């Protein structure tokens, strides 16, 4: 039975709804709708001008509508009179294929036809910084190896505990919070679930962290590399594929040395095969490439991959196998679009299954110190321009995402690169002013 949002509003004392969508750059866009109007909005959607967001549209295009998914409803724990809804974009009565949530749903439909159901969890890292973003917010957080520092964690107890309490109230199943490898950096984990649900929660988590940080006079950033000398913000994804009932993990094989099935290895083969093209989606900003293959940080390691390899329980590889029946993709960063992240994983993985791609043998070396010894290991792109060029030419991602999304995304990212390239940096002034 479908959820009646008008009835829900009365039962839960909801006064306003945020009807939202996420554009191609991962920006969360919303309209604040009073409960009195939610009935019509549930049917018709909230109207937007697509050109006003990063969606490769023009002012001449028709109105675009975000049709809310009632199943996605989240009542804001810190402001319960407001509820948030993820929406699917529609224009002229048709789904906007070049929109992130629609793209993910298309991949999920494709997987469902094969009897597959992808489940994922994400590890979202972020910094708590000053209002101007120029420094971390805790002047006493100065250890060379600050990861898991209890004192620094507890100095931010009020913020961390409020976010975690919200996740508990929402039923997400949060299970640990920690100070991460960089000064001022934190990570919070909650239970894995179906990919669409994880993506919706990922979108809301980023908003929630920023909103609660602001309540406490702080600023939260998921920027991939906000500080040159510190470890960047990753967004590692744990992936497994289950049967259509969601009860049997099809990636698990008890007799395999790493506990992975043939399906899992083929899926992994697809990820590795398409890694360079996926980088444009998993690492979508100019700043992302300051994290990949970065110089050694103050803590002694970047914790980010620089080559297309996989290993066992080894964090120096792009893909880690931490346990039976799943693997961890360590390439993504904090700027990754939550929906395109999941859609990219599934599109590449299904390509691996359909083409029986072999991931090759696992590598049991420290890639940071011995990576040069791994023959044939492909290097990841080192800038956004190269990554988008590979993405644009990828037949696999065009088949998965569709030409409309690929062309729109590439066009907007090329514009982004040109904007970056035309800016004069302080580095250029310091090094070439007197040339």
SEDRENKOL-635891 format. One record per residue: residue number from 1; residue in one letter; x, y, z of N, C-alpha, C in turn. Coordinates in steps of 0.1 Angstrom, whole numbers. Example, Ala and Ser with C-alpha at 12.3 -4.5 7.8 and 13.67 -1.06 7.14 Angstrom:
MIMI   num   residu     npx     npy     npz    capx    capy    capz     cpx     cpy     cpz
MIMI     1        A     132     -57      78     123     -45      78     132     -33      78
MIMI     2        S     128     -22      71     137     -11      71     129       0      79
REM end
This chain:
MIMI   num   residu     npx     npy     npz    capx    capy    capz     cpx     cpy     cpz
MIMI     1        X       8     -12       0       0       0       0       9      12       0
MIMI     2        X       6      22      -9      14      34     -10      12      43       2
MIMI     3        X      23      50       5      23      60      17      16      73      13
MIMI     4        X       6      77      21      -1      89      18       6     100      27
MIMI     5        X      13     109      20      21     119      27      13     129      35
MIMI     6        X       0     132      30      -9     141      38     -12     135      51
MIMI     7        X     -15     122      51     -18     115      63      -6     114      72
MIMI     8        X       6     112      67      18     111      75      20     124      82
MIMI     9        X      18     135      75      20     149      80      12     151      93
MIMI    10        X      -1     147      92     -10     148     103      -6     139     115
MIMI    11        X      -2     127     112       2     117     122      14     121     130
MIMI    12        X      24     127     122      37     130     128      39     145     131
MIMI    13        X      29     153     129      30     168     132      41     174     123
MIMI    14        X      41     170     110      50     176     101      44     188      95
MIMI    15        X      51     200      95      46     212      90      51     215      76
MIMI    16        X      63     210      73      70     213      60      77     201      55
MIMI    17        X      78     200      42      85     189      35      96     196      26
MIMI    18        X     108     191      27     119     194      18     118     184       6
MIMI    19        X     113     188      -5     113     179     -17     126     182     -25
MIMI    20        X     134     172     -26     148     175     -31     151     167     -44
MIMI    21        X     163     170     -49     170     162     -59     184     165     -58
MIMI    22        X     193     157     -64     207     159     -64     211     161     -79
MIMI    23        X     218     172     -82     222     174     -96     235     166    -100
MIMI    24        X     240     168    -112     251     160    -116     264     163    -108
MIMI    25        X     265     175    -102     277     178     -94     275     174     -80
MIMI    26        X     264     168     -77     262     163     -63     256     173     -54
MIMI    27        X     251     185     -59     246     195     -51     231     191     -47
MIMI    28        X     228     192     -35     214     189     -30     205     201     -32
MIMI    29        X     195     200     -40     186     211     -43     172     207     -37
MIMI    30        X     165     217     -32     152     214     -25     142     226     -26
MIMI    31        X     130     223     -24     119     233     -22     113     229      -9
MIMI    32        X     109     240      -1     103     238      12      88     239      10
MIMI    33        X      81     228      11      67     228       8      58     226      21
MIMI    34        X      48     235      23      40     233      35      31     221      34
MIMI    35        X      28     215      45      21     202      46       8     203      39
MIMI    36        X       2     215      39     -11     217      32     -11     214      17
MIMI    37        X       1     215      11       2     213      -3       9     200      -7
MIMI    38        X      12     191       2      20     179      -1      12     169      -9
MIMI    39        X      -1     169      -8      -9     160     -16      -7     161     -30
MIMI    40        X      -8     174     -35      -6     176     -50       8     174     -53
MIMI    41        X      18     178     -44      32     176     -47      35     161     -48
MIMI    42        X      29     153     -40      32     138     -41      28     133     -54
MIMI    43        X      18     138     -61      13     133     -74      21     140     -85
MIMI    44        X      23     153     -85      28     160     -96      43     164     -94
MIMI    45        X      48     165     -82      61     169     -80      63     184     -77
MIMI    46        X      74     188     -72      77     202     -70      85     207     -83
MIMI    47        X      81     219     -87      87     224    -100     100     231     -98
MIMI    48        X     109     229    -108     122     235    -108     126     239    -122
MIMI    49        X     135     249    -123     141     253    -136     154     245    -137
MIMI    50        X     155     236    -146     167     227    -147     180     235    -149
MIMI    51        X     179     246    -157     191     254    -160     197     260    -147
MIMI    52        X     189     261    -137     194     267    -124     203     258    -116
MIMI    53        X     203     245    -120     211     235    -114     221     229    -124
MIMI    54        X     231     221    -119     240     215    -128     234     203    -135
MIMI    55        X     226     205    -146     220     195    -153     220     196    -168
MIMI    56        X     229     205    -173     230     207    -187     217     210    -194
MIMI    57        X     209     219    -189     197     223    -195     198     238    -198
MIMI    58        X     188     244    -205     188     258    -209     175     264    -203
MIMI    59        X     175     278    -203     163     285    -198     151     282    -207
MIMI    60        X     153     277    -219     142     274    -228     135     261    -225
MIMI    61        X     142     253    -217     136     240    -214     123     241    -206
MIMI    62        X     115     230    -207     103     230    -199     105     229    -184
MIMI    63        X      95     231    -176      96     229    -162     100     215    -159
MIMI    64        X     109     214    -149     113     200    -144     107     198    -130
MIMI    65        X     102     186    -128      95     183    -115     103     172    -108
MIMI    66        X     104     174     -95     110     164     -86      98     157     -79
MIMI    67        X      95     145     -83      84     137     -78      90     129     -66
MIMI    68        X      85     132     -54      90     126     -41      88     112     -40
MIMI    69        X      98     105     -35      96      90     -32      92      89     -17
MIMI    70        X      80      86     -15      75      85      -1      83      76       8
MIMI    71        X      89      65       2      97      56       9     110      62      15
MIMI    72        X     114      73       9     127      80      13     125      89      25
MIMI    73        X     113      91      29     110     102      39     118     100      52
MIMI    74        X     125     112      55     132     113      68     128     125      75
MIMI    75        X     123     123      87     119     134      96     131     139     103
MIMI    76        X     134     152     102     147     158     107     146     156     123
MIMI    77        X     155     148     129     155     146     143     157     159     151
MIMI    78        X     165     168     146     168     181     153     158     192     149
MIMI    79        X     149     189     140     138     198     136     126     190     131
MIMI    80        X     119     183     140     109     173     136      97     178     129
MIMI    81        X      95     191     129      84     197     121      87     197     106
MIMI    82        X      99     193     102     103     193      88     107     178      84
MIMI    83        X     103     174      73     107     161      67     113     162      54
MIMI    84        X     123     154      51     130     154      38     126     143      29
MIMI    85        X     125     145      16     121     135       6     131     136      -6
MIMI    86        X     136     124      -9     143     123     -22     133     123     -33
MIMI    87        X     137     129     -44     128     129     -56     134     124     -69
MIMI    88        X     126     120     -78     130     116     -91     126     126    -101
MIMI    89        X     135     131    -110     132     142    -119     124     137    -131
MIMI    90        X     114     145    -134     105     143    -146     104     156    -154
MIMI    91        X     104     155    -167     102     166    -176      93     162    -187
MIMI    92        X      83     170    -190      74     167    -201      68     152    -200
MIMI    93        X      66     148    -187      60     135    -185      69     123    -186
MIMI    94        X      82     126    -188      92     115    -189     103     117    -179
MIMI    95        X     109     106    -174     120     107    -165     132     114    -171
MIMI    96        X     139     122    -164     151     129    -168     162     119    -167
MIMI    97        X     166     113    -178     176     102    -178     190     107    -173
MIMI    98        X     193     119    -176     206     125    -172     205     131    -158
MIMI    99        X     199     123    -149     198     128    -135     203     116    -126
MIMI   100        X     210     119    -115     217     108    -108     208      97    -102
MIMI   101        X     197     101     -95     189      91     -89     182      82     -99
MIMI   102        X     178      88    -110     172      80    -121     182      71    -127
MIMI   103        X     194      75    -128     205      67    -133     207      55    -124
MIMI   104        X     207      57    -111     209      46    -102     197      36    -103
MIMI   105        X     185      41    -104     174      32    -105     174      24    -118
MIMI   106        X     179      30    -128     180      22    -141     190      10    -139
MIMI   107        X     201      12    -132     211       2    -130     205      -9    -121
MIMI   108        X     197      -5    -111     191     -14    -102     180     -23    -109
MIMI   109        X     173     -17    -118     163     -24    -127     171     -34    -135
MIMI   110        X     182     -30    -141     190     -39    -149     195     -51    -141
MIMI   111        X     199     -48    -129     204     -59    -120     193     -68    -116
MIMI   112        X     181     -62    -113     169     -70    -109     165     -80    -119
MIMI   113        X     166     -77    -132     163     -86    -143     172     -98    -143
MIMI   114        X     183     -97    -137     193    -109    -136     191    -116    -123
MIMI   115        X     182    -111    -114     180    -117    -101     190    -112     -91
MIMI   116        X     196    -100     -93     206     -95     -84     201     -83     -76
MIMI   117        X     206     -81     -64     202     -70     -55     215     -66     -48
MIMI   118        X     220     -54     -52     232     -49     -47     230     -42     -33
MIMI   119        X     238     -46     -23     238     -40     -10     251     -33      -8
MIMI   120        X     251     -22      -2     263     -14       0     263      -6      14
MIMI   121        X     275      -3      18     277       6      29     287      16      25
MIMI   122        X     287      28      31     297      38      28     303      43      40
MIMI   123        X     316      47      39     324      53      50     326      67      47
MIMI   124        X     318      76      53     319      91      49     329      98      59
MIMI   125        X     340     103      54     349     110      61     347     125      59
MIMI   126        X     349     133      70     347     148      69     356     155      79
MIMI   127        X     359     168      76     366     176      86     356     186      92
MIMI   128        X     359     189     105     353     200     112     363     211     111
MIMI   129        X     359     222     105     368     233     102     363     246     107
MIMI   130        X     371     257     106     367     270     109     357     275      99
MIMI   131        X     350     286     102     340     291      93     345     295      80
MIMI   132        X     358     300      79     363     303      66     370     291      59
MIMI   133        X     370     280      65     375     268      59     390     267      58
MIMI   134        X     397     277      64     412     277      63     420     269      73
MIMI   135        X     413     265      83     420     257      94     410     247     100
MIMI   136        X     416     237     107     407     228     115     402     236     127
MIMI   137        X     390     231     132     384     239     142     390     237     156
MIMI   138        X     398     226     158     403     223     171     418     226     171
MIMI   139        X     422     237     178     436     241     178     445     231     185
MIMI   140        X     439     223     194     447     213     202     448     200     195
MIMI   141        X     442     198     183     443     186     176     456     186     167
MIMI   142        X     467     183     173     480     185     167     489     172     165
MIMI   143        X     484     161     170     493     149     169     497     146     155
MIMI   144        X     509     140     154     514     136     141     506     124     136
MIMI   145        X     502     115     145     493     104     141     480     105     150
MIMI   146        X     471     113     145     459     116     153     448     106     152
MIMI   147        X     449      95     144     438      86     142     435      79     155
MIMI   148        X     422      79     157     416      72     169     419      80     182
MIMI   149        X     425      92     181     428     100     193     416     102     202
MIMI   150        X     415      96     213     403      97     222     401     112     227
MIMI   151        X     411     119     230     410     132     235     404     142     225
MIMI   152        X     409     141     212     404     149     201     390     145     198
MIMI   153        X     387     132     198     373     128     196     364     134     206
MIMI   154        X     367     133     218     358     137     229     357     152     230
MIMI   155        X     367     160     225     365     174     224     354     178     214
MIMI   156        X     351     169     205     340     171     196     328     162     199
MIMI   157        X     327     158     211     316     149     216     303     154     213
MIMI   158        X     300     167     216     287     173     214     282     172     200
MIMI   159        X     291     174     190     287     173     176     285     159     172
MIMI   160        X     295     150     175     295     136     170     284     129     177
MIMI   161        X     281     131     189     271     124     196     257     128     191
MIMI   162        X     255     141     188     242     145     183     239     139     169
MIMI   163        X     250     138     161     248     132     147     245     117     149
MIMI   164        X     252     110     158     250      96     160     236      94     166
MIMI   165        X     232     102     176     219     101     182     208     102     171
MIMI   166        X     210     111     162     200     113     151     199     100     142
MIMI   167        X     211      94     139     211      81     131     204      70     139
MIMI   168        X     206      70     152     199      59     160     184      61     160
MIMI   169        X     180      74     161     165      77     161     159      74     147
MIMI   170        X     167      75     137     162      72     123     163      58     120
MIMI   171        X     169      50     128     169      35     126     180      31     116
MIMI   172        X     190      39     115     201      35     105     211      25     110
MIMI   173        X     211      23     123     220      13     129     235      18     129
MIMI   174        X     237      30     134     251      34     135     259      25     145
MIMI   175        X     271      22     142     278      13     151     292      18     156
MIMI   176        X     298      29     150     310      34     155     313      48     149
MIMI   177        X     320      56     157     324      69     153     339      71     157
MIMI   178        X     347      76     149     361      78     153     367      90     147
MIMI   179        X     378      94     153     387     105     148     395      98     137
MIMI   180        X     396     103     126     403      97     115     418     101     114
MIMI   181        X     424      98     103     439      99     102     444     113     101
MIMI   182        X     436     123      98     440     137      97     435     144     109
MIMI   183        X     443     154     113     438     163     123     425     170     119
MIMI   184        X     415     169     128     402     175     126     393     167     117
MIMI   185        X     397     154     115     389     146     106     382     135     113
MIMI   186        X     369     132     109     361     122     116     354     113     106
MIMI   187        X     350     101     111     342      91     103     332      85     111
MIMI   188        X     320      83     105     309      77     113     303      66     104
MIMI   189        X     300      55     109     296      43     102     282      39     106
MIMI   190        X     274      35      96     261      29      99     259      17      90
MIMI   191        X     248       9      93     246      -4      87     245      -3      72
MIMI   192        X     250     -13      65     248     -14      50     233     -18      47
MIMI   193        X     229     -15      35     215     -19      31     215     -18      16
MIMI   194        X     203     -19      10     201     -18      -4     207      -5     -10
MIMI   195        X     212      -6     -22     220       5     -27     212      18     -28
MIMI   196        X     200      18     -32     192      30     -32     190      37     -19
MIMI   197        X     187      28      -9     185      33       5     198      39      10
MIMI   198        X     209      32       7     222      37      12     225      51       5
MIMI   199        X     222      52      -8     225      64     -15     216      76      -9
MIMI   200        X     203      73      -6     195      83       0     200      88      13
MIMI   201        X     204      78      21     210      81      34     223      89      33
MIMI   202        X     231      85      24     244      92      21     241     107      18
MIMI   203        X     231     110      10     228     123       6     224     131      19
MIMI   204        X     215     125      27     210     131      39     220     132      49
MIMI   205        X     229     122      51     240     123      60     249     135      58
MIMI   206        X     252     138      46     261     150      43     254     163      47
MIMI   207        X     241     164      44     233     175      49     232     176      64
MIMI   208        X     230     165      70     228     164      85     241     168      92
MIMI   209        X     252     163      87     265     166      94     268     181      93
MIMI   210        X     265     187      81     267     202      79     258     210      88
MIMI   211        X     245     206      88     235     213      96     238     213     111
MIMI   212        X     242     201     116     245     200     130     258     207     134
MIMI   213        X     268     206     125     280     213     128     277     228     129
MIMI   214        X     269     234     120     266     248     120     259     251     133
MIMI   215        X     250     243     138     244     245     151     254     247     162
MIMI   216        X     265     241     161     276     242     171     286     252     168
MIMI   217        X     283     261     158     293     271     154     304     266     146
MIMI   218        X     304     255     140     315     249     132     310     247     118
MIMI   219        X     320     243     110     317     240      96     322     226      93
MIMI   220        X     314     218      86     318     205      81     321     205      66
MIMI   221        X     332     198      62     335     197      48     338     183      44
MIMI   222        X     333     179      33     336     166      27     346     167      15
MIMI   223        X     351     179      14     361     182       3     372     172       3
MIMI   224        X     376     166      -8     385     155      -9     399     158      -3
MIMI   225        X     404     170      -5     418     173       0     418     188       5
MIMI   226        X     412     191      16     412     205      21     425     211      26
MIMI   227        X     434     202      30     447     206      35     459     198      29
MIMI   228        X     469     204      24     479     198      16     486     187      24
MIMI   229        X     489     190      37     498     181      45     490     170      52
MIMI   230        X     476     170      51     468     161      58     461     151      49
MIMI   231        X     458     139      54     451     129      47     437     134      42
MIMI   232        X     433     131      30     421     136      24     409     128      29
MIMI   233        X     397     133      25     384     127      28     381     116      17
MIMI   234        X     381     104      22     376      93      13     362      90      16
MIMI   235        X     356      82       7     342      77       9     342      62       4
MIMI   236        X     349      54      12     350      40       8     336      33       8
MIMI   237        X     334      24      -2     322      17      -4     324       2      -2
MIMI   238        X     316      -4       6     316     -19       8     304     -25       0
MIMI   239        X     308     -35      -9     298     -39     -19     296     -54     -18
MIMI   240        X     284     -58     -19     280     -73     -21     268     -73     -29
MIMI   241        X     266     -85     -36     254     -87     -44     246     -99     -38
MIMI   242        X     233     -97     -37     225    -108     -31     214    -112     -41
MIMI   243        X     207    -123     -37     196    -128     -46     184    -118     -45
MIMI   244        X     174    -120     -53     163    -111     -53     155    -109     -40
MIMI   245        X     156    -119     -31     149    -119     -18     158    -111      -8
MIMI   246        X     170    -109     -11     179    -102      -2     184    -110      10
MIMI   247        X     182    -123       9     185    -133      20     198    -140      17
MIMI   248        X     202    -142       5     214    -150       2     225    -141      -5
MIMI   249        X     237    -140       1     248    -133      -4     254    -141     -15
MIMI   250        X     253    -136     -27     258    -143     -39     273    -141     -41
MIMI   251        X     279    -132     -33     293    -129     -34     301    -139     -25
MIMI   252        X     294    -146     -16     301    -154      -6     303    -169     -11
MIMI   253        X     315    -174      -9     319    -187     -12     328    -192      -1
MIMI   254        X     323    -202       6     330    -207      18     343    -214      15
MIMI   255        X     346    -219       3     358    -226       1     368    -218      -6
MIMI   256        X     365    -206     -10     375    -197     -17     384    -191      -6
MIMI   257        X     397    -189      -9     406    -184       0     403    -170       6
MIMI   258        X     396    -162      -2     391    -149       3     376    -149       5
MIMI   259        X     370    -160       4     355    -161       6     347    -155      -4
MIMI   260        X     352    -154     -17     344    -148     -27     340    -158     -38
MIMI   261        X     328    -156     -43     323    -165     -54     328    -161     -68
MIMI   262        X     325    -169     -77     329    -166     -91     322    -153     -96
MIMI   263        X     309    -152     -92     302    -139     -95     309    -127     -89
MIMI   264        X     314    -128     -77     321    -117     -71     334    -114     -78
MIMI   265        X     341    -124     -82     354    -121     -89     351    -114    -103
MIMI   266        X     340    -119    -110     337    -113    -123     332     -98    -121
MIMI   267        X     324     -96    -110     320     -82    -107     332     -73    -104
MIMI   268        X     341     -79     -96     354     -72     -93     362     -69    -106
MIMI   269        X     362     -79    -115     369     -77    -128     363     -66    -135
MIMI   270        X     350     -64    -135     344     -52    -142     348     -39    -135
MIMI   271        X     349     -39    -122     353     -26    -115     368     -23    -120
MIMI   272        X     376     -33    -120     390     -30    -123     392     -26    -138
MIMI   273        X     384     -33    -146     385     -30    -161     381     -16    -164
MIMI   274        X     371     -11    -156     366       2    -159     370      13    -150
MIMI   275        X     381      10    -142     385      19    -131     388      33    -136
MIMI   276        X     396      35    -147     400      48    -151     387      57    -155
MIMI   277        X     377      51    -162     365      58    -165     357      61    -153
MIMI   278        X     357      52    -143     349      54    -131     355      65    -123
MIMI   279        X     368      68    -124     374      78    -116     368      92    -118
MIMI   280        X     363      95    -130     356     107    -132     343     109    -124
MIMI   281        X     337      98    -120     325      98    -112     329      97     -97
MIMI   282        X     338      88     -94     342      85     -80     350      97     -74
MIMI   283        X     357     104     -83     366     115     -79     363     127     -88
MIMI   284        X     352     134     -86     346     143     -96     350     157     -96
MIMI   285        X     360     161     -88     364     175     -87     379     177     -90
MIMI   286        X     383     189     -94     397     192     -96     405     188     -83
MIMI   287        X     399     191     -72     406     189     -59     407     174     -56
MIMI   288        X     399     165     -62     400     151     -59     413     145     -62
MIMI   289        X     420     151     -72     433     145     -77     445     150     -69
MIMI   290        X     442     159     -59     452     162     -49     452     151     -38
MIMI   291        X     442     143     -38     441     132     -28     447     119     -34
MIMI   292        X     444     117     -47     449     105     -53     464     106     -56
MIMI   293        X     472      97     -52     486      97     -54     493     109     -49
MIMI   294        X     488     114     -37     494     126     -31     507     123     -24
MIMI   295        X     514     133     -21     527     131     -13     523     126       1
MIMI   296        X     533     120       7     531     115      20     526     126      30
MIMI   297        X     516     123      38     511     133      47     518     132      60
MIMI   298        X     514     141      69     520     142      83     519     128      90
MIMI   299        X     508     121      88     507     108      95     515      97      89
MIMI   300        X     521      99      77     530      89      71     524      82      59
MIMI   301        X     511      83      57     505      76      45     492      84      41
MIMI   302        X     489      83      28     478      91      22     465      83      24
MIMI   303        X     466      69      25     455      60      26     446      60      14
MIMI   304        X     451      66       3     443      66     -10     451      58     -20
MIMI   305        X     444      52     -30     451      44     -40     457      52     -51
MIMI   306        X     466      46     -58     472      53     -69     473      44     -82
MIMI   307        X     469      32     -80     470      22     -92     457      13     -91
MIMI   308        X     455       6    -102     443      -2    -104     447     -16     -99
MIMI   309        X     446     -19     -86     450     -32     -81     440     -36     -70
MIMI   310        X     441     -49     -67     433     -54     -55     441     -64     -47
MIMI   311        X     438     -65     -34     445     -74     -25     436     -79     -15
MIMI   312        X     442     -86      -5     434     -91       6     431     -80      16
MIMI   313        X     433     -82      28     430     -72      38     442     -62      39
MIMI   314        X     443     -54      28     455     -46      26     450     -32      21
MIMI   315        X     452     -22      29     446      -9      26     454       0      16
MIMI   316        X     464      -6      10     472       2       0     467       0     -14
MIMI   317        X     457      -9     -16     452     -12     -29     439      -5     -32
MIMI   318        X     435      -4     -44     423       3     -48     411      -5     -43
MIMI   319        X     412     -18     -43     401     -27     -37     407     -36     -27
MIMI   320        X     401     -36     -15     405     -44      -4     394     -55      -1
MIMI   321        X     399     -67       2     389     -78       6     391     -79      21
MIMI   322        X     382     -72      29     384     -73      43     377     -85      50
MIMI   323        X     368     -91      43     360    -102      49     354    -110      38
MIMI   324        X     349    -122      41     342    -130      31     329    -124      26
MIMI   325        X     327    -125      13     314    -121       8     312    -107       4
MIMI   326        X     323     -99       5     322     -85       2     336     -79      -2
MIMI   327        X     336     -68      -8     349     -61     -10     347     -46      -8
MIMI   328        X     358     -39      -5     358     -25      -2     365     -17     -14
MIMI   329        X     358      -8     -19     363       1     -30     368      13     -23
MIMI   330        X     381      16     -24     387      27     -17     391      39     -26
MIMI   331        X     386      39     -38     389      50     -47     381      63     -45
MIMI   332        X     368      61     -41     359      72     -40     363      82     -29
MIMI   333        X     360      95     -31     363     105     -21     350     112     -17
MIMI   334        X     351     122      -8     340     128      -2     331     136     -11
MIMI   335        X     336     140     -23     329     148     -33     320     139     -42
MIMI   336        X     321     126     -41     314     117     -50     299     119     -48
MIMI   337        X     292     120     -60     277     120     -60     272     107     -55
MIMI   338        X     264     107     -44     260      94     -38     253      85     -47
MIMI   339        X     245      90     -57     237      82     -66     246      77     -77
MIMI   340        X     255      86     -83     264      81     -94     274      72     -88
MIMI   341        X     278      73     -76     288      64     -70     282      50     -71
MIMI   342        X     270      48     -66     263      35     -66     261      30     -80
MIMI   343        X     256      39     -89     253      35    -102     265      31    -110
MIMI   344        X     277      38    -107     289      35    -114     294      21    -110
MIMI   345        X     293      18     -97     298       5     -92     290      -6     -99
MIMI   346        X     276      -4     -99     268     -15    -105     269     -16    -120
MIMI   347        X     271      -5    -127     272      -5    -142     285     -13    -145
MIMI   348        X     296     -10    -138     309     -16    -141     309     -31    -137
MIMI   349        X     303     -34    -125     302     -47    -120     294     -56    -129
MIMI   350        X     283     -51    -134     274     -59    -143     281     -62    -156
MIMI   351        X     289     -52    -161     298     -54    -173     307     -66    -170
MIMI   352        X     313     -66    -158     322     -77    -155     315     -91    -155
MIMI   353        X     303     -91    -150     296    -104    -150     292    -108    -164
MIMI   354        X     287     -98    -172     282    -101    -185     293    -106    -194
MIMI   355        X     305    -101    -192     317    -104    -200     327    -113    -194
MIMI   356        X     323    -118    -182     331    -128    -174     346    -122    -173
MIMI   357        X     347    -110    -168     360    -104    -167     368    -110    -155
MIMI   358        X     380    -113    -158     389    -118    -148     397    -107    -141
MIMI   359        X     396    -106    -128     404     -95    -121     419     -98    -120
MIMI   360        X     423    -111    -123     437    -114    -122     440    -118    -108
MIMI   361        X     453    -121    -105     456    -125     -91     457    -113     -82
MIMI   362        X     454    -115     -70     455    -105     -60     470    -101     -58
MIMI   363        X     472     -89     -53     486     -85     -51     488     -84     -36
MIMI   364        X     499     -90     -31     501     -90     -16     514     -81     -13
MIMI   365        X     514     -69     -18     525     -60     -16     520     -47     -10
MIMI   366        X     528     -39      -4     525     -26       0     527     -17     -12
MIMI   367        X     516     -12     -18     516      -5     -30     523       9     -29
MIMI   368        X     524      14     -16     530      27     -14     545      26     -15
MIMI   369        X     551      14     -12     565      12     -12     570       3     -23
MIMI   370        X     562      -7     -27     566     -17     -37     557     -17     -49
MIMI   371        X     549      -7     -51     540      -6     -63     547      -7     -76
MIMI   372        X     559      -2     -76     567      -2     -89     571     -16     -93
MIMI   373        X     570     -25     -84     573     -39     -87     562     -47     -93
MIMI   374        X     550     -42     -93     538     -49     -98     537     -46    -113
MIMI   375        X     540     -57    -120     540     -56    -135     526     -54    -141
MIMI   376        X     525     -44    -150     512     -42    -156     502     -35    -148
MIMI   377        X     505     -30    -136     495     -23    -128     493      -9    -135
MIMI   378        X     480      -7    -138     477       6    -145     476      17    -134
MIMI   379        X     481      29    -138     480      40    -129     466      47    -131
MIMI   380        X     461      53    -120     449      60    -121     451      74    -127
MIMI   381        X     441      80    -133     443      94    -138     448     103    -127
MIMI   382        X     456     113    -131     461     122    -121     455     136    -122
MIMI   383        X     445     138    -130     438     150    -130     424     148    -136
MIMI   384        X     415     157    -133     401     156    -138     399     155    -153
MIMI   385        X     407     163    -160     406     164    -174     408     150    -180
MIMI   386        X     419     143    -176     422     130    -182     411     120    -178
MIMI   387        X     406     121    -166     396     112    -161     383     113    -169
MIMI   388        X     379     126    -172     366     128    -179     368     124    -194
MIMI   389        X     380     126    -199     382     121    -213     380     106    -214
MIMI   390        X     385      99    -204     383      84    -205     368      81    -203
MIMI   391        X     362      87    -193     348      85    -190     339      88    -203
MIMI   392        X     342      98    -210     334     102    -222     335      92    -233
MIMI   393        X     347      85    -233     349      75    -244     345      61    -240
MIMI   394        X     341      59    -227     338      45    -222     325      39    -228
MIMI   395        X     326      29    -236     315      22    -241     307      15    -230
MIMI   396        X     313      11    -220     306       4    -209     298      14    -201
MIMI   397        X     303      25    -198     295      35    -190     284      41    -199
MIMI   398        X     287      43    -212     277      48    -221     265      38    -222
MIMI   399        X     268      25    -222     258      15    -222     250      15    -209
MIMI   400        X     257      17    -198     250      17    -185     243      30    -182
MIMI   401        X     249      41    -183     243      54    -180     235      60    -191
MIMI   402        X     238      57    -203     231      63    -214     239      75    -220
MIMI   403        X     238      77    -233     246      88    -239     242     102    -233
MIMI   404        X     229     104    -229     225     117    -224     232     121    -212
MIMI   405        X     233     111    -202     240     114    -190     255     116    -192
MIMI   406        X     261     107    -199     275     108    -201     279     121    -208
MIMI   407        X     272     125    -219     275     137    -226     273     149    -217
MIMI   408        X     262     149    -209     259     161    -201     270     162    -190
MIMI   409        X     273     151    -184     283     151    -173     296     156    -178
MIMI   410        X     301     150    -190     313     154    -195     314     168    -199
MIMI   411        X     303     173    -205     303     187    -209     304     197    -197
MIMI   412        X     297     194    -186     298     202    -174     311     201    -168
MIMI   413        X     317     189    -168     330     188    -161     341     194    -169
MIMI   414        X     340     194    -183     350     201    -191     349     216    -188
MIMI   415        X     337     221    -186     335     235    -183     342     238    -169
MIMI   416        X     340     229    -160     346     230    -147     361     231    -148
MIMI   417        X     367     222    -156     381     222    -158     386     235    -164
MIMI   418        X     379     240    -174     383     252    -180     383     264    -171
MIMI   419        X     373     264    -162     372     275    -152     384     274    -142
MIMI   420        X     388     262    -138     399     260    -130     412     264    -137
MIMI   421        X     413     260    -149     426     263    -157     428     278    -159
MIMI   422        X     417     285    -160     418     300    -162     421     308    -150
MIMI   423        X     420     301    -138     422     308    -125     437     309    -123
MIMI   424        X     442     320    -118     456     322    -114     458     319    -100
MIMI   425        X     466     309     -97     468     304     -83     480     311     -76
MIMI   426        X     481     311     -63     492     316     -56     505     309     -59
MIMI   427        X     504     296     -62     516     288     -66     522     294     -79
MIMI   428        X     514     297     -88     519     303    -101     526     316     -98
MIMI   429        X     520     324     -90     527     337     -86     540     335     -79
MIMI   430        X     540     325     -70     552     323     -63     564     317     -71
MIMI   431        X     560     310     -82     570     302     -89     573     308    -103
MIMI   432        X     564     317    -108     567     321    -122     566     337    -124
MIMI   433        X     563     344    -113     562     358    -114     575     365    -120
MIMI   434        X     586     359    -116     599     365    -121     606     357    -132
MIMI   435        X     598     349    -139     604     341    -149     608     349    -162
REM end
